């Protein structure tokens, strides 16, 4: 489990394709601290560390993961948001994040608000995912608060610190991002659907 508080940025150093899988070699400030078999969120996707060297760690994304996330579009040099799993004795600063991306969304607006930014993301509402005003949502692994919640889109207000320390700095209109909707909202939505 994760909290959506990004620890560090990683850089995609190499991408290898093997049948329908891709192997990602990521360089980050915490790569040397990781362990084989450890679960680490990359842009909000929980992936297992399969190999290590002095400066990079390797993870593998299978076809199922690639079909639901923006990992399929990664290029060498891209930045990735990295978060290790939550420690049971640590502070819970974000919200409950599973590392299971529900779907992707497209940035349809990025507005400079004189010191902060307002990003608006649109997603396919036919998958029955929802946001609620002032609720939580995960964008590329970042725990954020929803504003302007609509049936197929939502906005998030971003402070300069978050821009500086995450890969939102690379997100522009047209960019695809990973979305994990709030687990509590997903359970409530499922229960309501079963009752009707």
MILO-955204 format. One line per 5 residues: number of its first residue (from 0); their letters; for each residue z, x, y of N, C-alpha, C, CB. Coordinates in nm, 4 decimals, padded with zeros to 6 digits. Glycine has a CB too. Example, Ala and Ser with C-alpha at 12.3 -4.5 7.8 and 13.67 -1.06 7.14 Angstrom:
% MILO-955204
0) as) 00.7800/01.3190/-00.5690/00.7800/01.2300/-00.4500/00.7800/01.3200/-00.3300/00.9046/01.1308/-00.4473; 00.7080/01.2850/-00.2250/00.7140/01.3670/-00.1060/00.7870/01.2900/00.0030/00.5725/01.4084/-00.0598
//
This chain:
% MILO-955204
0) xxxxx) 00.0000/00.0837/-00.1186/00.0000/00.0000/00.0000/00.0000/00.0881/00.1248/00.1217/-00.0952/-00.0001; -00.0595/00.0366/00.2317/-00.0719/00.1101/00.3571/-00.0206/00.0221/00.4710/-00.2197/00.1537/00.3824; -00.0169/00.0789/00.5913/00.0290/00.0012/00.7068/-00.0744/-00.0076/00.8169/00.1550/00.0609/00.7620; -00.1848/00.0645/00.8051/-00.2867/00.0605/00.9092/-00.2570/00.1512/01.0268/-00.3029/-00.0787/00.9579; -00.1616/00.2417/01.0115/-00.1330/00.3413/01.1144/-00.2023/00.4712/01.0726/00.0229/00.3623/01.1335
5) xxxxx) -00.3084/00.5065/01.1410/-00.3920/00.6188/01.1003/-00.3167/00.7508/01.1201/-00.5243/00.6195/01.1800; -00.3163/00.8337/01.0153/-00.2478/00.9632/01.0218/-00.3319/01.0687/01.0909/-00.2116/01.0105/00.8825; -00.4585/01.0712/01.0563/-00.5456/01.1767/01.1071/-00.6908/01.1348/01.0916/-00.5195/01.3100/01.0338; -00.7779/01.2072/01.1576/-00.9213/01.1884/01.1387/-00.9725/01.2927/01.0411/-00.9973/01.1973/01.2736; -01.0622/01.2520/00.9537/-01.1300/01.3440/00.8643/-01.2770/01.3512/00.9019/-01.1129/01.3008/00.7172
10) xxxxx) -01.3410/01.4588/00.8620/-01.4840/01.4776/00.8866/-01.5554/01.4823/00.7521/-01.5112/01.6080/00.9695; -01.6619/01.4060/00.7393/-01.7422/01.4097/00.6174/-01.8208/01.5407/00.6165/-01.8382/01.2856/00.6083; -01.7863/01.6295/00.5246/-01.8518/01.7599/00.5174/-01.9724/01.7597/00.4235/-01.7525/01.8649/00.4726; -01.9647/01.6789/00.3177/-02.0746/01.6754/00.2217/-02.0732/01.5420/00.1488/-02.0645/01.7930/00.1211; -02.1905/01.4933/00.1149/-02.2055/01.3705/00.0369/-02.2959/01.4015/-00.0814/-02.2639/01.2532/00.1241
15) xxxxx) -02.2484/01.3727/-00.2014/-02.3292/01.3905/-00.3221/-02.3483/01.2555/-00.3892/-02.2628/01.4917/-00.4198; -02.4691/01.2273/-00.4294/-02.4974/01.1028/-00.5007/-02.5101/01.1311/-00.6487/-02.6259/01.0358/-00.4473; -02.4469/01.0460/-00.7303/-02.4548/01.0576/-00.8750/-02.4727/00.9179/-00.9321/-02.3279/01.1272/-00.9339; -02.5933/00.8873/-00.9754/-02.6304/00.7526/-01.0193/-02.5978/00.6543/-00.9062/-02.5553/00.7132/-01.1522; -02.5116/00.5561/-00.9294/-02.4810/00.4597/-00.8230/-02.3566/00.4975/-00.7434/-02.4628/00.3216/-00.8821
20) xxxxx) -02.2944/00.6086/-00.7765/-02.1725/00.6529/-00.7076/-02.2053/00.7540/-00.5986/-02.0731/00.7139/-00.8076; -02.1127/00.7697/-00.5038/-02.1210/00.8819/-00.4109/-01.9884/00.9567/-00.4111/-02.1568/00.8334/-00.2677; -01.9991/01.0886/-00.4036/-01.8817/01.1751/-00.3929/-01.8751/01.2226/-00.2483/-01.8886/01.2970/-00.4941; -01.7608/01.2005/-00.1856/-01.7404/01.2386/-00.0464/-01.6453/01.3569/-00.0389/-01.6860/01.1200/00.0357; -01.6860/01.4586/00.0358/-01.6012/01.5747/00.0598/-01.5527/01.5657/00.2040/-01.6780/01.7099/00.0328
25) xxxxx) -01.4220/01.5485/00.2208/-01.3634/01.5208/00.3510/-01.2738/01.6365/00.3940/-01.2838/01.3892/00.3478; -01.2951/01.6843/00.5149/-01.2086/01.7871/00.5725/-01.1138/01.7197/00.6706/-01.2921/01.8996/00.6430; -00.9831/01.7439/00.6529/-00.8844/01.6862/00.7444/-00.7624/01.7768/00.7513/-00.8436/01.5434/00.6995; -00.6778/01.7483/00.8479/-00.5567/01.8293/00.8661/-00.4561/01.8097/00.7538/-00.4914/01.7959/00.9986; -00.4723/01.7044/00.6731/-00.3785/01.6804/00.5630/-00.4404/01.7038/00.4262/-00.3258/01.5395/00.5702
30) xxxxx) -00.5667/01.7448/00.4205/-00.6334/01.7613/00.2906/-00.5560/01.8542/00.1978/-00.7744/01.8151/00.3106; -00.5045/01.9643/00.2505/-00.4344/02.0613/00.1653/-00.2991/02.0073/00.1166/-00.4135/02.1928/00.2417; -00.2481/01.9007/00.1785/-00.1202/01.8420/00.1361/-00.1373/01.7356/00.0281/-00.0490/01.7816/00.2555; -00.2604/01.6940/00.0034/-00.2849/01.5866/-00.0924/-00.2742/01.6370/-00.2350/-00.4220/01.5246/-00.0692; -00.2694/01.5423/-00.3289/-00.2611/01.5755/-00.4712/-00.3698/01.4998/-00.5460/-00.1204/01.5416/-00.5290
35) xxxxx) -00.4151/01.5579/-00.6548/-00.5092/01.4886/-00.7425/-00.4453/01.3574/-00.7889/-00.5489/01.5784/-00.8649; -00.5217/01.2511/-00.7956/-00.4787/01.1149/-00.8350/-00.4091/01.0382/-00.7234/-00.3856/01.1230/-00.9538; -00.3915/01.0994/-00.6071/-00.3249/01.0308/-00.4970/-00.4184/00.9271/-00.4346/-00.2782/01.1322/-00.3906; -00.3621/00.8123/-00.3973/-00.4386/00.7079/-00.3294/-00.4321/00.7300/-00.1791/-00.3853/00.5671/-00.3660; -00.5482/00.7360/-00.1169/-00.5575/00.7602/00.0267/-00.6597/00.6631/00.0850/-00.5969/00.9088/00.0570
40) xxxxx) -00.6269/00.6032/00.1986/-00.7203/00.5111/00.2645/-00.8170/00.5903/00.3514/-00.6439/00.4057/00.3498; -00.9458/00.5636/00.3325/-01.0544/00.6247/00.4102/-01.1306/00.5106/00.4775/-01.1504/00.7131/00.3188; -01.1200/00.5003/00.6100/-01.1774/00.3851/00.6821/-01.1266/00.2534/00.6239/-01.3318/00.3891/00.6765; -01.0031/00.2561/00.5759/-00.9427/00.1349/00.5220/-00.9698/00.1103/00.3754/-00.9896/00.0193/00.5986; -01.0453/00.1990/00.3094/-01.0783/00.1838/00.1680/-00.9872/00.2746/00.0861/-01.2285/00.2171/00.1414
45) xxxxx) -00.9125/00.2165/-00.0050/-00.8250/00.2949/-00.0915/-00.9096/00.3681/-00.1947/-00.7193/00.2047/-00.1608; -00.9073/00.5023/-00.1887/-00.9833/00.5857/-00.2807/-00.8903/00.6900/-00.3428/-01.1025/00.6541/-00.2081; -00.9221/00.7322/-00.4647/-00.8407/00.8291/-00.5373/-00.8923/00.9700/-00.5133/-00.8399/00.7975/-00.6874; -00.8016/01.0606/-00.4808/-00.8378/01.2010/-00.4656/-00.8692/01.2571/-00.6046/-00.7227/01.2825/-00.3957; -00.9910/01.3127/-00.6195/-01.0329/01.3623/-00.7511/-01.0459/01.5143/-00.7562/-01.1647/01.2997/-00.7898
50) xxxxx) -01.0531/01.5803/-00.6397/-01.0621/01.7266/-00.6361/-01.0165/01.7764/-00.5003/-01.2065/01.7748/-00.6660; -00.9719/01.9021/-00.4977/-00.9198/01.9635/-00.3750/-00.9680/02.1071/-00.3647/-00.7651/01.9583/-00.3718; -00.9831/02.1551/-00.2409/-00.9911/02.2982/-00.2188/-00.9077/02.3299/-00.0951/-01.1399/02.3458/-00.2022; -00.9251/02.4456/-00.0357/-00.8373/02.4872/00.0740/-00.8449/02.3965/00.1965/-00.8710/02.6273/00.1147; -00.9620/02.3395/00.2238/-00.9777/02.2637/00.3486/-01.0259/02.1207/00.3297/-01.0729/02.3347/00.4378
55) xxxxx) -01.0725/02.0862/00.2094/-01.1280/01.9528/00.1886/-01.0681/01.8853/00.0658/-01.2791/01.9604/00.1747; -01.0829/01.7542/00.0628/-01.0515/01.6791/-00.0580/-01.1732/01.5940/-00.0932/-00.9235/01.5902/-00.0388; -01.1843/01.5612/-00.2205/-01.2994/01.4850/-00.2678/-01.2546/01.3499/-00.3214/-01.3756/01.5631/-00.3761; -01.3309/01.2458/-00.2872/-01.3087/01.1116/-00.3396/-01.4432/01.0575/-00.3865/-01.2435/01.0175/-00.2319; -01.4391/00.9586/-00.4751/-01.5612/00.8979/-00.5270/-01.5594/00.7491/-00.4973/-01.5758/00.9232/-00.6791
60) xxxxx) -01.6708/00.6991/-00.4455/-01.6863/00.5558/-00.4205/-01.7917/00.5014/-00.5159/-01.7256/00.5277/-00.2717; -01.7557/00.3982/-00.5914/-01.8480/00.3390/-00.6874/-01.9316/00.2302/-00.6197/-01.7711/00.2810/-00.8083; -02.0291/00.1800/-00.6930/-02.1236/00.0828/-00.6372/-02.0537/-00.0406/-00.5819/-02.2239/00.0411/-00.7429; -01.9520/-00.0907/-00.6510/-01.8773/-00.2086/-00.6049/-01.8169/-00.1838/-00.4672/-01.7662/-00.2451/-00.7055; -01.7599/-00.0659/-00.4486/-01.7010/-00.0300/-00.3187/-01.8088/-00.0169/-00.2124/-01.6216/00.1013/-00.3294
65) xxxxx) -01.9173/00.0488/-00.2478/-02.0252/00.0703/-00.1507/-02.0871/-00.0608/-00.1046/-02.1330/00.1593/-00.2107; -02.0955/-00.1586/-00.1947/-02.1591/-00.2856/-00.1594/-02.0767/-00.3662/-00.0594/-02.1822/-00.3682/-00.2843; -01.9456/-00.3401/-00.0525/-01.8572/-00.4198/00.0337/-01.8084/-00.3461/00.1572/-01.7389/-00.4658/-00.0448; -01.8460/-00.2193/00.1716/-01.7898/-00.1395/00.2809/-01.8991/-00.0641/00.3562/-01.6857/-00.0408/00.2267; -01.8577/00.0021/00.4638/-01.9526/00.0829/00.5409/-01.9646/00.2257/00.4876/-01.9107/00.0866/00.6869
70) xxxxx) -01.8982/00.2555/00.3760/-01.9066/00.3903/00.3202/-02.0498/00.4243/00.2784/-01.8123/00.4039/00.2005; -02.1283/00.3225/00.2441/-02.2670/00.3447/00.2018/-02.3525/00.4039/00.3132/-02.3286/00.2141/00.1543; -02.3093/00.3878/00.4379/-02.3882/00.4342/00.5523/-02.3395/00.5664/00.6095/-02.3867/00.3303/00.6603; -02.2382/00.6271/00.5471/-02.1833/00.7512/00.6010/-02.2854/00.8641/00.6007/-02.0611/00.7926/00.5219; -02.2729/00.9503/00.7000/-02.3556/01.0702/00.7103/-02.2637/01.1905/00.7283/-02.4577/01.0590/00.8287
75) xxxxx) -02.3131/01.3082/00.6941/-02.2362/01.4296/00.7173/-02.2049/01.4427/00.8656/-02.3126/01.5537/00.6665; -02.0798/01.4754/00.8963/-02.0348/01.4858/01.0344/-01.9646/01.3622/01.0862/-02.1499/01.5157/01.1215; -01.9768/01.2492/01.0143/-01.9082/01.1266/01.0577/-01.7566/01.1444/01.0476/-01.9539/01.0049/00.9724; -01.6860/01.0751/01.1361/-01.5399/01.0756/01.1334/-01.4887/00.9619/01.0465/-01.4825/01.0642/01.2760; -01.3800/00.9886/00.9746/-01.3161/00.8857/00.8925/-01.1678/00.8765/00.9279/-01.3343/00.9164/00.7413
80) xxxxx) -01.1176/00.7538/00.9356/-00.9748/00.7307/00.9559/-00.9040/00.7514/00.8228/-00.9474/00.5873/01.0126; -00.8002/00.8350/00.8243/-00.7287/00.8705/00.7011/-00.5830/00.8275/00.7117/-00.7381/01.0230/00.6734; -00.5349/00.7624/00.6039/-00.3929/00.7259/00.5955/-00.3467/00.7391/00.4511/-00.3687/00.5807/00.6479; -00.2368/00.8117/00.4324/-00.1745/00.8154/00.3002/-00.0941/00.6878/00.2786/-00.0839/00.9406/00.2850; -00.0621/00.6586/00.1522/00.0122/00.5361/00.1219/00.1520/00.5398/00.1839/00.0224/00.5161/-00.0303
85) xxxxx) 00.2075/00.4216/00.2000/00.3370/00.4053/00.2653/00.4501/00.4558/00.1770/00.3603/00.2590/00.3015; 00.5457/00.5265/00.2367/00.6660/00.5665/00.1639/00.7691/00.4548/00.1719/00.7241/00.6990/00.2205; 00.8379/00.4309/00.0630/00.9345/00.3211/00.0572/01.0496/00.3396/00.1552/00.9892/00.3078/-00.0832; 01.0772/00.4641/00.1945/01.1899/00.4889/00.2850/01.1447/00.5108/00.4295/01.2690/00.6100/00.2375; 01.0176/00.4792/00.4586/00.9662/00.5020/00.5934/00.9636/00.3761/00.6774/00.8282/00.5600/00.5866
90) xxxxx) 00.9353/00.3942/00.8057/00.9215/00.2802/00.8957/00.7890/00.2098/00.8687/00.9304/00.3252/01.0439; 00.7901/00.0792/00.8847/00.6718/-00.0025/00.8614/00.6140/-00.0410/00.9973/00.7058/-00.1296/00.7756; 00.5301/00.0460/01.0529/00.4865/00.0290/01.1914/00.3684/-00.0652/01.2105/00.4513/00.1607/01.2473; 00.2859/-00.0849/01.1095/00.1678/-00.1698/01.1247/00.1902/-00.3048/01.0590/00.0441/-00.1017/01.0649; 00.1051/-00.3376/00.9601/00.1256/-00.4576/00.8798/00.0853/-00.4260/00.7360/00.0437/-00.5789/00.9363
95) xxxxx) 00.1039/-00.5189/00.6440/00.0730/-00.4938/00.5037/-00.0778/-00.4792/00.4869/00.1275/-00.6078/00.4136; -00.1198/-00.3608/00.4456/-00.2615/-00.3303/00.4244/-00.2773/-00.2825/00.2807/-00.3138/-00.2221/00.5267; -00.3665/-00.3444/00.2071/-00.3841/-00.3100/00.0663/-00.4859/-00.1989/00.0436/-00.4258/-00.4317/-00.0103; -00.5727/-00.1778/00.1395/-00.6806/-00.0815/00.1174/-00.7961/-00.1427/00.0410/-00.6287/00.0394/00.0430; -00.8007/-00.2760/00.0376/-00.9076/-00.3506/-00.0296/-00.9893/-00.4222/00.0772/-00.8496/-00.4528/-00.1345
100) xxxxx) -01.0984/-00.3630/00.1162/-01.1814/-00.4193/00.2227/-01.2422/-00.5515/00.1758/-01.2931/-00.3195/00.2645; -01.2317/-00.6548/00.2582/-01.2858/-00.7862/00.2234/-01.4348/-00.7957/00.2505/-01.2132/-00.8945/00.3001; -01.4775/-00.7403/00.3625/-01.6181/-00.7436/00.3997/-01.6370/-00.6559/00.5224/-01.6664/-00.8894/00.4269; -01.7613/-00.6389/00.5621/-01.7889/-00.5640/00.6836/-01.8156/-00.6601/00.7984/-01.9084/-00.4691/00.6635; -01.8107/-00.6069/00.9181/-01.8443/-00.6841/01.0389/-01.9269/-00.5934/01.1288/-01.7145/-00.7364/01.1137
105) xxxxx) -01.9947/-00.6545/01.2234/-02.0785/-00.5807/01.3178/-02.0161/-00.5904/01.4567/-02.2250/-00.6357/01.3183; -02.0082/-00.4776/01.5255/-01.9628/-00.4787/01.6642/-02.0717/-00.5424/01.7498/-01.9289/-00.3343/01.7143; -02.0385/-00.6516/01.8163/-02.1380/-00.7202/01.9001/-02.1102/-00.7024/02.0490/-02.1413/-00.8688/01.8663; -01.9925/-00.6467/02.0810/-01.9622/-00.6196/02.2218/-01.8543/-00.5120/02.2311/-01.9164/-00.7494/02.2948; -01.8717/-00.4212/02.3247/-01.7720/-00.3192/02.3551/-01.7603/-00.3145/02.5063/-01.8108/-00.1780/02.2949
110) xxxxx) -01.6486/-00.3623/02.5561/-01.6323/-00.3785/02.7007/-01.5252/-00.2836/02.7541/-01.5961/-00.5242/02.7348; -01.5644/-00.1994/02.8481/-01.4705/-00.1108/02.9163/-01.3897/-00.1943/03.0139/-01.5445/00.0061/02.9897; -01.2574/-00.1965/02.9971/-01.1709/-00.2772/03.0824/-01.0846/-00.1902/03.1734/-01.0824/-00.3672/02.9972; -01.1460/-00.0839/03.2244/-01.0813/00.0032/03.3218/-00.9482/00.0582/03.2697/-01.0587/-00.0723/03.4522; -00.9576/00.1307/03.1600/-00.8374/00.1933/03.1017/-00.8152/00.1535/02.9582/-00.7153/00.1573/03.1821
115) xxxxx) -00.8751/00.0442/02.9155/-00.8700/00.0030/02.7757/-01.0082/-00.0504/02.7392/-00.7577/-00.1053/02.7508; -01.0247/-00.0891/02.6133/-01.1534/-00.1415/02.5679/-01.1307/-00.2696/02.4901/-01.2287/-00.0377/02.4813; -01.2275/-00.3596/02.5015/-01.2259/-00.4832/02.4227/-01.3468/-00.4786/02.3297/-01.2287/-00.6124/02.5152; -01.3185/-00.4708/02.1995/-01.4244/-00.4734/02.0989/-01.4325/-00.6138/02.0398/-01.3986/-00.3673/01.9871; -01.5533/-00.6647/02.0204/-01.5732/-00.7925/01.9529/-01.6558/-00.7683/01.8277/-01.6427/-00.8962/02.0465
120) xxxxx) -01.6076/-00.8212/01.7153/-01.6723/-00.8038/01.5859/-01.7113/-00.9390/01.5282/-01.5802/-00.7283/01.4885; -01.8306/-00.9456/01.4721/-01.8796/-01.0687/01.4090/-01.8935/-01.0445/01.2591/-02.0162/-01.1140/01.4710; -01.8532/-01.1451/01.1804/-01.8579/-01.1323/01.0347/-01.9133/-01.2599/00.9726/-01.7177/-01.1012/00.9779; -01.9500/-01.2504/00.8464/-02.0044/-01.3639/00.7722/-01.8896/-01.4579/00.7363/-02.0805/-01.3166/00.6439; -01.8865/-01.5740/00.8007/-01.7748/-01.6673/00.7802/-01.7870/-01.7457/00.6495/-01.7665/-01.7643/00.8968
125) xxxxx) -01.8976/-01.7339/00.5792/-01.9149/-01.8096/00.4545/-01.8230/-01.7583/00.3438/-02.0604/-01.8024/00.4080; -01.7621/-01.6406/00.3635/-01.6722/-01.5844/00.2630/-01.5301/-01.6400/00.2759/-01.6696/-01.4323/00.2746; -01.5090/-01.7327/00.3687/-01.3812/-01.8035/00.3876/-01.2682/-01.7153/00.4375/-01.3395/-01.8667/00.2591; -01.2988/-01.6001/00.4950/-01.1952/-01.5185/00.5572/-01.1686/-01.5692/00.6984/-01.2362/-01.3693/00.5594; -01.0443/-01.5534/00.7430/-01.0069/-01.6067/00.8743/-00.9203/-01.5065/00.9505/-00.9320/-01.7408/00.8589
130) xxxxx) -00.9228/-01.5222/01.0816/-00.8256/-01.4544/01.1674/-00.7502/-01.5610/01.2442/-00.8947/-01.3524/01.2649; -00.6363/-01.5240/01.2987/-00.5607/-01.6143/01.3848/-00.5235/-01.5397/01.5120/-00.4336/-01.6688/01.3125; -00.5145/-01.6116/01.6201/-00.4781/-01.5531/01.7491/-00.3440/-01.4803/01.7388/-00.4718/-01.6622/01.8583; -00.3419/-01.3561/01.7834/-00.2242/-01.2687/01.7809/-00.1801/-01.2308/01.6405/-00.1102/-01.3352/01.8519; -00.2649/-01.2596/01.5414/-00.2379/-01.2156/01.4047/-00.2873/-01.0737/01.3839/-00.3036/-01.3099/01.3032
135) xxxxx) -00.2720/-01.0234/01.2636/-00.3135/-00.8870/01.2313/-00.4470/-00.8852/01.1591/-00.2078/-00.8182/01.1463; -00.5211/-00.7782/01.1818/-00.6457/-00.7529/01.1104/-00.6612/-00.6016/01.1008/-00.7697/-00.8196/01.1827; -00.7301/-00.5563/00.9982/-00.7534/-00.4134/00.9812/-00.9008/-00.3840/01.0041/-00.7088/-00.3657/00.8403; -00.9298/-00.2946/01.0980/-01.0666/-00.2536/01.1282/-01.0785/-00.1043/01.0985/-01.1044/-00.2853/01.2777; -01.1645/-00.0688/01.0019/-01.1765/00.0711/00.9592/-01.0401/00.1326/00.9278/-01.2467/00.1534/01.0674
140) xxxxx) -00.9517/00.0491/00.8715/-00.8199/00.0966/00.8314/-00.7137/00.0927/00.9389/-00.8313/00.2331/00.7828; -00.7489/00.0492/01.0595/-00.6549/00.0476/01.1721/-00.5916/-00.0904/01.1849/-00.7261/00.0868/01.3041; -00.4598/-00.0963/01.1870/-00.3888/-00.2220/01.2089/-00.4012/-00.2617/01.3558/-00.2391/-00.2097/01.1675; -00.4621/-00.3795/01.3791/-00.4865/-00.4249/01.5154/-00.4463/-00.5707/01.5312/-00.6336/-00.4061/01.5530; -00.4257/-00.6119/01.6562/-00.3891/-00.7496/01.6883/-00.5113/-00.8260/01.7353/-00.2789/-00.7536/01.7955
145) xxxxx) -00.5317/-00.9431/01.6778/-00.6484/-01.0264/01.7073/-00.6313/-01.0975/01.8416/-00.6708/-01.1296/01.5947; -00.7379/-01.0943/01.9213/-00.7484/-01.1820/02.0385/-00.8827/-01.2533/02.0284/-00.7356/-01.1010/02.1748; -00.8927/-01.3686/02.0926/-01.0181/-01.4460/02.0923/-01.0660/-01.4753/01.9500/-01.1276/-01.3703/02.1691; -00.9773/-01.5278/01.8677/-01.0118/-01.5601/01.7292/-01.1072/-01.6791/01.7247/-00.8847/-01.5902/01.6470; -01.2221/-01.6601/01.6589/-01.3213/-01.7663/01.6398/-01.3537/-01.7768/01.4913/-01.4509/-01.7387/01.7233
150) xxxxx) -01.4394/-01.8725/01.4552/-01.4710/-01.8959/01.3146/-01.5422/-01.7776/01.2499/-01.5561/-02.0196/01.3012; -01.6222/-01.7032/01.3273/-01.6986/-01.5938/01.2684/-01.6886/-01.4640/01.3476/-01.8424/-01.6336/01.2564; -01.5910/-01.4561/01.4366/-01.5761/-01.3352/01.5175/-01.4347/-01.3264/01.5733/-01.6792/-01.3332/01.6322; -01.3987/-01.2100/01.6190/-01.2703/-01.1884/01.6838/-01.2834/-01.0659/01.7716/-01.1551/-01.1717/01.5799; -01.1877/-01.0507/01.8619/-01.1837/-00.9322/01.9471/-01.0519/-00.8598/01.9271/-01.2029/-00.9700/02.0955
155) xxxxx) -01.0515/-00.7322/01.9617/-00.9296/-00.6513/01.9605/-00.9278/-00.5677/02.0876/-00.9220/-00.5602/01.8326; -00.8114/-00.5577/02.1509/-00.7952/-00.4762/02.2714/-00.7412/-00.3397/02.2293/-00.6994/-00.5457/02.3755; -00.8070/-00.2340/02.2741/-00.7771/-00.0989/02.2263/-00.7285/-00.0105/02.3406/-00.9010/-00.0366/02.1601; -00.6136/00.0526/02.3199/-00.5587/00.1436/02.4205/-00.6237/00.2816/02.4069/-00.4042/00.1544/02.4063; -00.6171/00.3637/02.5114/-00.6789/00.4968/02.5054/-00.6306/00.5826/02.3891/-00.6529/00.5696/02.6331
160) xxxxx) -00.5028/00.5765/02.3541/-00.4499/00.6574/02.2432/-00.5246/00.6266/02.1141/-00.2986/00.6319/02.2243; -00.5479/00.4983/02.0875/-00.6163/00.4588/01.9641/-00.7613/00.5060/01.9647/-00.6106/00.3064/01.9457; -00.8275/00.4967/02.0789/-00.9648/00.5477/02.0890/-00.9676/00.6971/02.0580/-01.0232/00.5210/02.2303; -00.8735/00.7700/02.1145/-00.8715/00.9155/02.1002/-00.8421/00.9592/01.9576/-00.7689/00.9753/02.1936; -00.7569/00.8846/01.8856/-00.7074/00.9290/01.7554/-00.7690/00.8568/01.6356/-00.5602/00.9118/01.7511
165) xxxxx) -00.8725/00.7770/01.6570/-00.9402/00.7088/01.5462/-01.0912/00.7175/01.5663/-00.8946/00.5600/01.5360; -01.1644/00.6712/01.4659/-01.3097/00.6751/01.4791/-01.3674/00.5562/01.5552/-01.3719/00.6816/01.3433; -01.2819/00.4760/01.6196/-01.3348/00.3723/01.7095/-01.4134/00.4352/01.8240/-01.2201/00.2852/01.7656; -01.3862/00.5627/01.8520/-01.4607/00.6316/01.9582/-01.6092/00.6389/01.9250/-01.4049/00.7730/01.9802; -01.6446/00.6275/01.7962/-01.7846/00.6324/01.7555/-01.8463/00.4943/01.7362/-01.7976/00.7109/01.6285
170) xxxxx) -01.7660/00.3905/01.7474/-01.8166/00.2551/01.7254/-01.8835/00.2041/01.8531/-01.7019/00.1596/01.6815; -02.0070/00.1616/01.8379/-02.0847/00.1058/01.9483/-02.1387/-00.0304/01.9058/-02.2010/00.2018/01.9898; -02.2001/-00.1025/01.9974/-02.2637/-00.2292/01.9625/-02.3660/-00.2029/01.8524/-02.3313/-00.2954/02.0874; -02.3573/-00.2795/01.7454/-02.4446/-00.2610/01.6300/-02.3806/-00.1846/01.5162/-02.5680/-00.1910/01.6718; -02.2675/-00.1187/01.5411/-02.1985/-00.0435/01.4360/-02.1364/-00.1386/01.3338/-02.0898/00.0477/01.4970
175) xxxxx) -02.1383/-00.0961/01.2071/-02.0757/-00.1720/01.0995/-01.9362/-00.1155/01.0742/-02.1622/-00.1675/00.9698; -01.8371/-00.2032/01.0621/-01.6994/-00.1611/01.0369/-01.6445/-00.2347/00.9155/-01.6104/-00.1867/01.1606; -01.5428/-00.1749/00.8536/-01.4741/-00.2375/00.7406/-01.3640/-00.3298/00.7918/-01.4151/-00.1303/00.6456; -01.3559/-00.4469/00.7317/-01.2531/-00.5438/00.7706/-01.1685/-00.5811/00.6496/-01.3173/-00.6704/00.8327; -01.0370/-00.5692/00.6652/-00.9431/-00.6274/00.5690/-00.8626/-00.7316/00.6448/-00.8491/-00.5176/00.5030
180) xxxxx) -00.8767/-00.8553/00.6020/-00.8043/-00.9638/00.6672/-00.6597/-00.9653/00.6189/-00.8726/-01.1000/00.6396; -00.5721/-01.0249/00.6982/-00.4289/-01.0254/00.6694/-00.4001/-01.0937/00.5363/-00.3520/-01.0952/00.7820; -00.3245/-01.0271/00.4498/-00.2967/-01.0785/00.3157/-00.2213/-01.2113/00.3203/-00.2166/-00.9762/00.2361; -00.1309/-01.2285/00.4152/-00.0576/-01.3554/00.4266/-00.1554/-01.4684/00.4580/00.0527/-01.3464/00.5367; -00.2463/-01.4440/00.5515/-00.3473/-01.5440/00.5856/-00.4362/-01.5770/00.4671/-00.4322/-01.4956/00.7014
185) xxxxx) -00.4686/-01.4768/00.3853/-00.5544/-01.5012/00.2684/-00.4833/-01.5897/00.1663/-00.5959/-01.3676/00.2029; -00.3528/-01.5655/00.1465/-00.2773/-01.6499/00.0528/-00.2673/-01.7935/00.1045/-00.1359/-01.5919/00.0298; -00.2379/-01.8093/00.2317/-00.2267/-01.9436/00.2892/-00.3604/-02.0166/00.2780/-00.1813/-01.9363/00.4373; -00.4697/-01.9473/00.3099/-00.6023/-02.0071/00.3014/-00.6334/-02.0510/00.1591/-00.7083/-01.9088/00.3505; -00.5984/-01.9685/00.0610/-00.6232/-02.0009/-00.0796/-00.5414/-02.1209/-00.1234/-00.5914/-01.8811/-00.1686
190) xxxxx) -00.4152/-02.1254/-00.0838/-00.3284/-02.2383/-00.1207/-00.3818/-02.3673/-00.0598/-00.1823/-02.2135/-00.0743; -00.4237/-02.3627/00.0663/-00.4766/-02.4829/00.1319/-00.6055/-02.5289/00.0640/-00.5020/-02.4561/00.2821; -00.6878/-02.4362/00.0218/-00.8125/-02.4729/-00.0456/-00.7834/-02.5390/-00.1808/-00.9020/-02.3482/-00.0651; -00.6811/-02.4904/-00.2529/-00.6469/-02.5483/-00.3817/-00.5865/-02.6872/-00.3680/-00.5512/-02.4580/-00.4549; -00.5246/-02.7142/-00.2541/-00.4618/-02.8457/-00.2331/-00.5621/-02.9527/-00.1932/-00.3544/-02.8356/-00.1266
195) x) -00.6774/-02.9097/-00.1432/-00.7753/-03.0105/-00.0960/-00.8761/-03.0455/-00.2024/-00.8485/-02.9604/00.0274
//
